[in-house]
Amino acid sequence: MAAQRILTLTLNPALDMATAVPRLSPHDKLRCSPPVYAPGGGGINVARAIRRLGGEALALFPVGGSTGAHLLDLLDAEGVPRQAVPTASWTRECINLTNQADGQQYRFVLPGSPLSAQEQAAVLSALDRAPLADYLVISGSLPEGLAADFLPQLLEQARRRGSRCVVDSTGDALRQMLACGGLLLIKPNLDELSAMAAEPITGPEHLTRLARDLVVAGRTEAVLVSLGAQGALLVTAALCERIPAPTVPRRSTVGAGDSLLAAMVLKHASGAGWSEAARYGVAAGTAAIMTEGSELCRREDTERLFGWLTGDAKPAG
């Protein structure tokens, strides 16, 4: 089977900085460990994780200022193909702080700058100029001030180009894209699915019904509900599977969801069915929590955990 092209879109990228303090306490000067910088934002992380897993994806995103230049340098150092849309505002920064006294992680997520009408048009134009892709992964938070018709335009443009759309977003953005219908895959967590349905999820049967309703209505072909340490629930027209997460040492949850999505899309693009793709995704998401700071999944960990999930090996931390 010929390799299928994957394009990721990140509308609210970030320059991520990870550091640690011996003990978190108010008022004191907190002496931090040397900072470690990484490119951030959902789609960017998906493209990075795909490369770590031996595949390739083109990352498309708006970027600006010195923080944006730093982000571009970091992506180039990792060898991630990218197509950047210049913006007047600086790319935001986010901070991942570890309290070494108890191992707890604190994530400070700054808001992104709004995209002007001209910059929004430039993003759509860049998508039209990008190489044709079989998969368009739209992942991450959205900047404020997007035009009401931006996301519908984006999805329609993707369909005209023959791209199947994978969405990992929240709130109104997820509702709006689901309302357009015809998505290939969405990856909400429990809270996101509950918020989208505007009702609390009361149990496994209720959860399955909410996911299946989206499939039956033609909103999406597949739903993978991320359940954290409990793994994930996969629902399609033909499948309803609970996939356990292997037990491993937990070091950082940053990038776990992006690693999961990257691995699932990469495996599906290789011709695997949804069940196998979802297991590979859970393996990669679990592998990501074994790494420090903002680091994503490692291929060797992912393959070992995938072997365990498919009955061929045992997990090892």
Buried (B, 14 or more C-beta within 10 A) or exposed (E): EEEBBBBBBBBBBBBBBBBBBEEBEEEEEBEBBEEBBBBBBBBBBBBBBBBBBEBBBBBBBBBBBEBBBBBBEBBEEEEBBBBBBEBEBBBBBBBBBBBEEEEEBEBEBEEBBBBEEEBBBBBEEBBEEBEEBBBBBBBBBBBEEBEEEBBBBBBEBBBEBEBBBBBBBBEEBBBBBBEBEBBBBBBBBBEBBBBBBEEEBEEEEBBBBBBBEBBEEEBBBBBBBBBBEEBBBBBBEEEBBBBBBBEBEBBBBBBBBBBBBBBBBBBBBBEBEBBBBBBBBBBBBBBBBBBEBBBBBBBEBBBBBBBBBEEEEEBEE
